[in-house]
Amino acid sequence: MFTAARILAFSLLAAVASALPAANTERSPELGDINEAEAISLVERATLAPVYSKCTTANTVAITFDDGPYTWTEDLIKTLKTYNAKATFFVNGNNFQCIYSTDNERRLKAAYKAGHQIASHTWSHANWTTLTNPQLKTEMTKTDTALKKILGVKPAFVRPPYGSYNDASREVAASNGQSIVIWDFDSGDTAGWTVDQSKAAYKAIADKKPKTILTLNHETHETTVKQVLPYALKTLQAKGYKFVTVAQCLGNKAPYLTMPGLKATPRDATWKC
């Protein structure tokens, strides 16, 4: 099924292609003499947000945390500093805690100041595939608005709750200017794994030594923060990996979107969930 955005993109592509002279042998290969599959590919690239599930920079690990900010964010920052590691925090607006609390304002600013990447996990951790496009856009923009107020940034990357997305939600992400990030390694903390099971999973992937690793962890689990993470960092560092942000592991892409006049604002009555 084609949405209005994709139908419009097809129409524009067709209009540009038809306007080119038939005998023009120098016309762009992307606009002239393309088959249906190529046309669909062009439209998808124009209307669907890219989805990243693997890093591209060799010998890097992107350690990521979902569902915060939360009670142990500052503990995470201290542990990461011990291993000279940068990480990415995919934060919610109002999931475990309200992003606007004074504690979470402090936590977010500490992570950002320490050089960690702040990305979006949308507002209430709703499954994207169950939402209408306007509902999903609201889920995205409410979190973006909070991060603009608190940090003065709009994230360039967003992670769908449960890793669940479809073409419709990719269109909404694209319209919001954001790329989607999944993972290729799950620590299993939300699946009920024990500390030993999560440690074993980290050891197994470290021993396998893939070129890159893009991890999934949750900062809302105390055992992940205080037991699994230190072990994971030590084990992976011993294999020679460098710990970087998602933006860095994808070839130094911009972590935030450039917007005129964007800056943090003082706390006021709008800072509420």
Phi, psi and chi 1 to 4 in degrees:
 res  aa     phi    psi   chi1   chi2   chi3   chi4
   1 MET       -  132.4  179.0 -179.8  -65.2      -
   2 PHE   -98.3  130.5  -65.3  118.8      -      -
   3 THR   -82.5  172.8   63.8      -      -      -
   4 ALA   -59.9  -37.9      -      -      -      -
   5 ALA   -63.7  -40.9      -      -      -      -
   6 ARG   -75.2  -35.6  -60.4 -177.9   76.0 -175.6
   7 ILE   -63.1  -41.9  -68.5  171.4      -      -
   8 LEU   -62.4  -42.0  176.2   59.7      -      -
   9 ALA   -63.6  -42.1      -      -      -      -
  10 PHE   -59.2  -44.2  -91.5  120.1      -      -
  11 SER   -62.8  -43.4  -60.4      -      -      -
  12 LEU   -66.3  -41.8  -69.4  172.8      -      -
  13 LEU   -61.1  -43.9 -178.4   62.3      -      -
  14 ALA   -64.6  -39.8      -      -      -      -
  15 ALA   -65.0  -42.7      -      -      -      -
  16 VAL   -66.9  -43.3  172.8      -      -      -
  17 ALA   -63.4  -40.6      -      -      -      -
  18 SER   -71.6  -22.0   63.5      -      -      -
  19 ALA   -79.0  -13.5      -      -      -      -
  20 LEU   -77.8  139.7  -65.3  170.4      -      -
  21 PRO   -60.0  138.0  -20.1   30.9      -      -
  22 ALA   -62.2  -29.9      -      -      -      -
  23 ALA   -92.9    1.2      -      -      -      -
  24 ASN   -74.9  106.5 -177.9   -0.2      -      -
  25 THR   -83.1   -4.7   59.0      -      -      -
  26 GLU  -106.7    9.3  -53.6 -142.9  -11.7      -
  27 ARG   -66.9  157.4   59.1 -172.6  173.1 -179.8
  28 SER   -62.3  132.5  166.4      -      -      -
  29 PRO   -63.7  -17.6   22.3  -33.5      -      -
  30 GLU   -82.7  -12.8  -72.8 -163.4  -21.7      -
  31 LEU  -117.3  -19.1  -65.9  177.8      -      -
  32 GLY  -123.7  148.3      -      -      -      -
  33 ASP    53.9   45.9  -65.5  -24.8      -      -
  34 ILE  -111.0  147.5   60.7  175.2      -      -
  35 ASN   -86.7  178.5   60.1   36.0      -      -
  36 GLU   -61.4  -42.6 -178.6  179.7   -4.4      -
  37 ALA   -63.5  -40.2      -      -      -      -
  38 GLU   -67.1  -37.9  -68.5  168.6  -28.0      -
  39 ALA   -63.8  -43.8      -      -      -      -
  40 ILE   -62.2  -40.2  -68.8  173.5      -      -
  41 SER   -61.6  -41.6  176.5      -      -      -
  42 LEU   -63.1  -43.5  -76.5  174.5      -      -
  43 VAL   -64.6  -42.6  171.7      -      -      -
  44 GLU   -63.0  -40.4  -71.9 -178.6  -18.3      -
  45 ARG   -65.0  -30.5  -80.7  154.9   47.4 -166.4
  46 ALA   -82.6  -25.3      -      -      -      -
  47 THR  -119.1  -14.2   61.3      -      -      -
  48 LEU  -110.5  133.4  -59.2 -177.5      -      -
  49 ALA   -63.8  140.8      -      -      -      -
  50 PRO   -65.7  150.2   22.7  -32.2      -      -
  51 VAL  -118.2  122.2  178.5      -      -      -
  52 TYR  -109.3  124.2  -61.5  105.9      -      -
  53 SER  -122.0   -1.4   59.1      -      -      -
  54 LYS  -141.4  148.6  -70.9 -175.9  177.0  -63.3
  55 CYS   -75.6  162.9  -64.8      -      -      -
  56 THR  -118.9  -15.1   58.3      -      -      -
  57 THR   -90.0  118.5  -58.0      -      -      -
  58 ALA   -59.0  146.1      -      -      -      -
  59 ASN    66.3   27.9 -148.3   43.5      -      -
  60 THR  -117.0  152.1   60.4      -      -      -
  61 VAL  -124.5  127.7  175.6      -      -      -
  62 ALA  -101.0  106.4      -      -      -      -
  63 ILE   -84.9  121.6  -60.6  -73.4      -      -
  64 THR  -124.9  151.1   75.4      -      -      -
  65 PHE  -130.3  131.7  -58.1   96.4      -      -
  66 ASP  -104.2  163.2  -74.6    9.2      -      -
  67 ASP    79.9   -1.9  -66.0   -4.5      -      -
  68 GLY   -85.0 -166.3      -      -      -      -
  69 PRO   -68.8  155.4   24.5  -33.0      -      -
  70 TYR  -152.1 -177.0 -163.8   62.0      -      -
  71 THR   -51.7  -36.4  -54.9      -      -      -
  72 TRP  -105.0   15.9  -59.4  -65.7      -      -
  73 THR   -56.5  -45.4  -58.1      -      -      -
  74 GLU   -70.4  -28.1  -72.8  159.1  -50.2      -
  75 ASP   -65.1  -40.8  -66.8  -46.9      -      -
  76 LEU   -59.5  -44.9  -81.5  174.9      -      -
  77 ILE   -60.1  -41.5  -65.0  169.0      -      -
  78 LYS   -65.1  -44.0  -69.7  176.2 -176.5  177.0
  79 THR   -65.2  -43.4  -60.8      -      -      -
  80 LEU   -60.7  -39.5  -69.1  163.7      -      -
  81 LYS   -62.7  -36.2 -176.7  178.0 -179.8  179.9
  82 THR   -58.6  -33.5  -60.4      -      -      -
  83 TYR  -104.2   15.3  -69.7   88.1      -      -
  84 ASN    51.0   42.9 -167.0   30.6      -      -
  85 ALA  -108.1  140.2      -      -      -      -
  86 LYS  -106.1  145.5  -61.0  -57.1  179.1 -173.0
  87 ALA  -135.9  175.4      -      -      -      -
  88 THR  -125.3  128.9  -57.6      -      -      -
  89 PHE  -106.4  112.7  -66.9   80.4      -      -
  90 PHE   -91.8  103.7  -73.1   91.4      -      -
  91 VAL  -102.3  148.6  -58.9      -      -      -
  92 ASN   -97.2  161.7  -71.5  127.3      -      -
  93 GLY   -84.9  -45.1      -      -      -      -
  94 ASN  -150.4   77.2 -168.6   22.1      -      -
  95 ASN  -116.5  -91.1 -176.9   13.0      -      -
  96 PHE   -73.0  -37.9  -78.6   80.4      -      -
  97 GLN  -143.6  164.3  -65.4  179.5   -8.2      -
  98 CYS   -80.5  129.3  175.4      -      -      -
  99 ILE   -62.8  -23.8 -164.9  170.6      -      -
 100 TYR   -85.5   -3.0  -76.4  116.6      -      -
 101 SER   -61.6  154.5   74.6      -      -      -
 102 THR   -62.5  -34.6   53.6      -      -      -
 103 ASP   -63.9  -44.8  -75.4  -20.0      -      -
 104 ASN   -73.6  -30.6  -77.1  -30.4      -      -
 105 GLU   -58.8  -46.6  176.8 -170.4    4.3      -
 106 ARG   -62.8  -42.9 -176.5 -171.1   71.4 -112.9
 107 ARG   -64.6  -44.9  -68.7  161.7 -176.4  155.6
 108 LEU   -62.5  -44.2  -80.0  170.4      -      -
 109 LYS   -64.7  -35.5  -72.3 -179.5  174.4  177.8
 110 ALA   -66.5  -43.1      -      -      -      -
 111 ALA   -65.5  -43.4      -      -      -      -
 112 TYR   -65.1  -44.8 -178.4   68.8      -      -
 113 LYS   -63.6  -32.0 -176.3  177.5  179.6  179.8
 114 ALA   -77.1   -2.3      -      -      -      -
 115 GLY    92.6   10.5      -      -      -      -
 116 HIS   -82.3  153.7  -58.0  -64.8      -      -
 117 GLN   -87.2  135.3 -178.8 -179.6  -16.4      -
 118 ILE  -106.9  123.8  -51.6  -59.9      -      -
 119 ALA  -128.4  172.1      -      -      -      -
 120 SER   -98.5  139.8  173.1      -      -      -
 121 HIS  -119.2   18.2 -160.8   33.8      -      -
 122 THR    64.4  178.8   61.1      -      -      -
 123 TRP   -73.3  -62.3 -172.7 -105.9      -      -
 124 SER  -113.1   12.9   65.2      -      -      -
 125 HIS    64.6   34.7 -152.2  -85.1      -      -
 126 ALA   -80.2  146.3      -      -      -      -
 127 ASN   -68.8  119.1 -173.6  -37.7      -      -
 128 TRP   -55.5  -37.7  -71.5    8.8      -      -
 129 THR   -73.3   -7.3   61.9      -      -      -
 130 THR   -99.3   -1.8   68.1      -      -      -
 131 LEU  -104.5  152.0  -56.3  176.0      -      -
 132 THR   -74.7  163.3   64.9      -      -      -
 133 ASN   -58.1  -44.9  -76.5   11.2      -      -
 134 PRO   -61.9  -37.9  -26.0   36.7      -      -
 135 GLN   -63.9  -43.2  -72.3  171.8  -29.0      -
 136 LEU   -66.6  -40.6  177.1   53.0      -      -
 137 LYS   -59.5  -39.4 -171.0   64.8  175.6  -77.9
 138 THR   -64.9  -42.6  -63.2      -      -      -
 139 GLU   -56.6  -39.8  -77.7  -79.3  -46.1      -
 140 MET   -73.8  -49.1  -68.7 -179.1  175.7      -
 141 THR   -71.5  -28.9   56.5      -      -      -
 142 LYS   -65.8  -39.7  -74.6  178.9   70.1  174.1
 143 THR   -69.2  -42.9  -57.6      -      -      -
 144 ASP   -57.9  -43.6  -65.5  -18.8      -      -
 145 THR   -61.4  -42.2  -63.7      -      -      -
 146 ALA   -62.0  -42.8      -      -      -      -
 147 LEU   -71.5  -30.8  -67.9  174.4      -      -
 148 LYS   -63.3  -44.5  -69.4  175.0 -168.5  175.9
 149 LYS   -67.4  -43.7  -69.1  178.2  179.2  179.1
 150 ILE   -79.1  -44.4  -62.9  168.4      -      -
 151 LEU  -113.8  -17.9  -60.7  177.2      -      -
 152 GLY    78.6   28.3      -      -      -      -
 153 VAL  -135.2  154.3  -60.3      -      -      -
 154 LYS  -117.4  121.2  177.9  178.0  177.2  178.5
 155 PRO   -62.6  142.8  -19.3   31.6      -      -
 156 ALA   -89.1   -9.8      -      -      -      -
 157 PHE  -127.5  144.7  -63.0   91.5      -      -
 158 VAL  -137.4  144.1   60.6      -      -      -
 159 ARG  -116.6  125.7  172.6  170.8  -77.7  167.2
 160 PRO   -72.1  133.0   23.9  -31.3      -      -
 161 PRO   -53.7  139.3  -29.3   37.5      -      -
 162 TYR    66.1    5.4  -45.1  104.1      -      -
 163 GLY    66.6   21.7      -      -      -      -
 164 SER  -101.3  121.8 -178.6      -      -      -
 165 TYR  -152.2  165.9   63.5   91.1      -      -
 166 ASN  -144.9 -176.9   52.1   20.2      -      -
 167 ASP   -62.6  -36.7  -81.0   -0.5      -      -
 168 ALA   -62.1  -43.3      -      -      -      -
 169 SER   -73.2  -29.0   51.9      -      -      -
 170 ARG   -65.2  -34.7  -72.7  179.1   66.4 -171.4
 171 GLU   -64.9  -41.8  -77.3 -171.3   12.2      -
 172 VAL   -64.9  -43.1  177.3      -      -      -
 173 ALA   -60.8  -42.0      -      -      -      -
 174 ALA   -63.3  -41.9      -      -      -      -
 175 SER   -65.9  -22.3   72.3      -      -      -
 176 ASN   -92.0    1.5 -161.1   39.5      -      -
 177 GLY    79.8   14.7      -      -      -      -
 178 GLN  -113.2  148.0  -66.4  174.6  -38.2      -
 179 SER   -98.0  152.0  -61.2      -      -      -
 180 ILE   -98.7  137.0  -65.2  169.8      -      -
 181 VAL  -122.7  127.2  177.8      -      -      -
 182 ILE  -107.9 -130.8  -49.3  -63.2      -      -
 183 TRP  -165.8  164.5   56.6   86.7      -      -
 184 ASP  -123.8    4.2   59.0   18.1      -      -
 185 PHE  -143.7  127.7  172.4   83.2      -      -
 186 ASP  -114.0  123.6 -173.8  -13.8      -      -
 187 SER   -71.1  -13.9   68.8      -      -      -
 188 GLY    79.5   10.2      -      -      -      -
 189 ASP   -66.4  -33.1   50.4    6.3      -      -
 190 THR   -85.4   -6.3   58.9      -      -      -
 191 ALA   -91.7    4.4      -      -      -      -
 192 GLY    87.6   13.5      -      -      -      -
 193 TRP   -65.7  147.2  -69.8   10.4      -      -
 194 THR   -75.9  167.2   65.0      -      -      -
 195 VAL   -57.5  -43.7  168.2      -      -      -
 196 ASP   -63.4  -37.6  -73.9  -16.7      -      -
 197 GLN   -66.2  -42.3  -73.9  175.1  -44.8      -
 198 SER   -66.3  -41.5  -68.2      -      -      -
 199 LYS   -61.9  -41.5  -74.1 -178.0  175.6 -179.3
 200 ALA   -63.0  -37.7      -      -      -      -
 201 ALA   -65.7  -41.3      -      -      -      -
 202 TYR   -65.1  -40.9  -93.1  112.0      -      -
 203 LYS   -63.9  -40.6 -176.8  179.3 -173.6  -53.9
 204 ALA   -63.3  -42.9      -      -      -      -
 205 ILE   -74.2  -31.4 -163.1  164.7      -      -
 206 ALA   -64.8  -41.6      -      -      -      -
 207 ASP   -67.3  -32.6  -70.9  -17.4      -      -
 208 LYS   -71.0  -30.0 -170.8  175.7 -179.9  180.0
 209 LYS    54.1   60.7 -165.5   62.0  167.5   64.7
 210 PRO   -67.8  163.9   26.0  -34.8      -      -
 211 LYS   -62.8  -35.9  -70.6 -176.9  179.0  179.4
 212 THR  -144.4  160.7   65.3      -      -      -
 213 ILE  -141.2  134.5  -51.9  171.6      -      -
 214 LEU  -121.7  106.3 -155.9  171.8      -      -
 215 THR   -93.2  160.3   75.1      -      -      -
 216 LEU  -123.8  120.8  171.6   65.9      -      -
 217 ASN  -137.6  169.1  -52.0  -87.2      -      -
 218 HIS  -130.3  122.6  -65.2   77.9      -      -
 219 GLU   -76.2   -2.0   62.9  173.5  -70.1      -
 220 THR   -86.5    2.0   50.1      -      -      -
 221 HIS  -109.7  113.7  -70.4 -106.6      -      -
 222 GLU   -60.0  -37.9 -174.5  174.9   11.8      -
 223 THR   -66.8  -32.6   52.0      -      -      -
 224 THR   -63.4  -46.3  -66.4      -      -      -
 225 VAL   -67.9  -45.7  175.1      -      -      -
 226 LYS   -97.1  -17.2  -63.2 -175.8  177.4  179.9
 227 GLN  -122.5  -48.6  -62.8 -179.1   59.4      -
 228 VAL   -74.0  -46.6  175.6      -      -      -
 229 LEU   -59.3  -49.5  177.3   63.5      -      -
 230 PRO   -57.1  -40.0  -25.0   35.3      -      -
 231 TYR   -64.1  -45.1  175.1   85.4      -      -
 232 ALA   -61.7  -45.5      -      -      -      -
 233 LEU   -63.5  -44.1  -66.7  172.4      -      -
 234 LYS   -63.5  -43.9  179.9  179.5  179.5  179.5
 235 THR   -67.7  -43.6  -58.3      -      -      -
 236 LEU   -73.0  -35.3  -68.6  167.1      -      -
 237 GLN   -64.3  -35.4 -170.1  175.9   74.2      -
 238 ALA   -64.1  -21.5      -      -      -      -
 239 LYS   -90.8    2.3  -64.1  -65.6 -176.7  177.5
 240 GLY    90.1   11.1      -      -      -      -
 241 TYR   -75.8  151.7  -75.3  108.3      -      -
 242 LYS  -104.8  133.5 -178.1  179.3 -179.9 -179.7
 243 PHE   -92.9  117.2  -58.4  111.4      -      -
 244 VAL  -132.2  169.8  -61.4      -      -      -
 245 THR   -75.9  167.2   65.7      -      -      -
 246 VAL   -59.9  -44.4  165.0      -      -      -
 247 ALA   -59.1  -40.3      -      -      -      -
 248 GLN   -70.4  -39.5  -69.6  169.7  -30.6      -
 249 CYS   -70.6  -17.3   93.7      -      -      -
 250 LEU   -96.8   21.9  -67.3  173.6      -      -
 251 GLY    91.4   34.7      -      -      -      -
 252 ASN    59.7   45.4  -70.9  -44.2      -      -
 253 LYS   -71.3  158.0  -67.2 -175.7  179.4  -66.1
 254 ALA   -68.1  127.3      -      -      -      -
 255 PRO   -76.6  -19.0   27.6  -34.4      -      -
 256 TYR  -132.8  154.0  -53.8  106.1      -      -
 257 LEU   -87.2  137.3  -61.3  175.3      -      -
 258 THR   -79.2  125.0  -58.4      -      -      -
 259 MET  -138.4  131.4  -58.7 -179.8   69.9      -
 260 PRO   -62.3  135.3   21.7  -33.1      -      -
 261 GLY    72.6   12.2      -      -      -      -
 262 LEU   -76.4  124.2 -174.0   59.1      -      -
 263 LYS  -159.6  157.5   62.1  179.7 -179.1  179.5
 264 ALA   -63.2  152.0      -      -      -      -
 265 THR  -124.2  155.4   59.4      -      -      -
 266 PRO   -65.4  150.5  -19.6   32.0      -      -
 267 ARG   -60.2  135.0  177.3  177.1  -71.4  -85.5
 268 ASP  -146.5 -167.9   59.8   24.4      -      -
 269 ALA   -66.9  -16.5      -      -      -      -
 270 THR   -82.4   -7.3   67.0      -      -      -
 271 TRP   -82.4   74.7  -73.7   43.2      -      -
 272 LYS  -151.0  155.0   59.9 -176.8  179.7 -178.9
 273 CYS   -95.8      -  -68.5      -      -      -
